[in-house]
């Protein structure tokens, strides 16, 4: 994505969304050096963001900044840990 396309995603408060408009799917961002960022960390430094993706099925995807799990659209971490 171009920088213009990333800036287009910003809401009226200048924040990147946590989920997609269509379907409400959880988003994650890719920053410099291909670091995975949760929406909270991506919003701390939008200049670093160069790609946005939906987390479809990775229940264990974590943010490279804060180490929090990033929600998944279809995978349930609790069910996977029980197996």
Secondary structure as GFF3:
##gff-version 3
##sequence-region A 1 83
A	DSSP	alpha_helix	3	9	.	.	.	ID=ss1
A	DSSP	beta_strand	27	30	.	.	.	ID=ss2
A	DSSP	three_ten_helix	32	34	.	.	.	ID=ss3
A	DSSP	beta_strand	36	37	.	.	.	ID=ss4
A	DSSP	alpha_helix	39	44	.	.	.	ID=ss5
A	DSSP	three_ten_helix	46	48	.	.	.	ID=ss6
A	DSSP	beta_strand	51	54	.	.	.	ID=ss7
A	DSSP	alpha_helix	77	82	.	.	.	ID=ss8
###
